[in-house]
């Protein structure tokens, strides 16, 4: 019996709403950051974060953790205004989860 081999799935096919590709893409972005490949890391983490926000919501711990890592990436690149804006979102997210604040 001869079976036809399918091509491997492409990341962009599943990308927007599938955690099976969001998490590995996010992890790859973190790996690139750790290797000082920051310009390659940012788009991966950004896109994964957009997917987390869409699928998990902006008050989810995974989403907030991804935001925290994005702050580190932007700060390491010297993009402090962007890092500060994202960090404010992190604080708001934790306040909504009642992890910090009054």
ABEGO torsion letter per residue (X at the ends): XBBBBBBBBBAAAAAAABAAAAAAAAAAAAAAAAAGBAAAAAAAAAAAAAAAAAAAEAABAAAAAAAAAAAAAAAAAGBAAAAAAAAAAAAAAAAAAGABEX
